[in-house]
Amino acid sequence: MGKVEDQTASMIANMPEKTGKAMEDWLKIVTKAKLTKHGEIVAMLKSEHGMGHGFANLVAHKALASDAGSHDGEDLLAAQYAGAKAGLKPVYDKLAKMIEGFGKDVEFAPKKAYMSLRRSKQFGLIQPSTATRLDLGLNLKGVAPAGRLEAAGSWNAMCTHRVKLASAADVDAEVKAWLEQAYDAA
């Protein structure tokens, strides 16, 4: 279990003591309120129930099932590489093994469409963008795009650069150097 999952589990375990009700009870309250927007749910829990923002945010995510913590991380990852994108899983696996070697502080945070790579902050992401290409997003502020290392542009606002990878062979020493640079800056 990753750091985010540990924190979420801890908050849920402490919820009855801290808020007076268990997660299931809060979810029933949200369901009865018939609110469909995250901000509306958070505002209602804070104003009508005196809940702190962190707990209100967690309940809203769970109620809307919009957070990675509502799903098993392995399920999210499996869904990303299902069907036509299954051939990209070896590329992901090679990248993940490389990144795990950087240190014990690397956090893989699965999202619906990509895997976020974090240290103290996000330093990159891995996204199967098409059936034949995986995109590696990197945060490399101040680094000029060159060759395979292109500006992320409008592809993803969370990253400054992107590297397009079609096979495990594309995950080479050059990619490792860029990943390490992004990791070191995080």
GITAPE-V927522 format. One record per pair of residues at least 24 apart in sequence whose C-alpha atoms are under 7 Angstrom apart, sorted by the first residue. I is the first residue (numbers start at 1). J is the second residue. If there is no record, write none. Layout:
i:I j:J
i:I j:J
This chain:
i:2 j:107
i:5 j:69
i:19 j:51
i:26 j:59
i:27 j:59
i:27 j:63
i:68 j:110
i:68 j:111
i:73 j:110
i:76 j:110
i:76 j:111
i:76 j:112
i:77 j:110
i:80 j:113
i:80 j:128
i:84 j:131
i:85 j:128
i:85 j:131
i:85 j:132
i:88 j:132
i:88 j:134
i:90 j:168
i:91 j:167
i:91 j:168
i:94 j:168
i:95 j:171
i:119 j:186
i:120 j:186
i:121 j:186
i:122 j:186
i:123 j:182
i:123 j:183
i:123 j:186
i:124 j:159
i:132 j:166
i:133 j:164
i:133 j:165
i:133 j:166
i:134 j:164
i:134 j:165
i:134 j:166
i:135 j:162
i:135 j:163
i:135 j:164
i:135 j:165
i:136 j:162
i:136 j:163
i:136 j:164
i:137 j:161
i:137 j:162
i:137 j:163
i:138 j:162
i:138 j:182
i:139 j:182
i:140 j:182
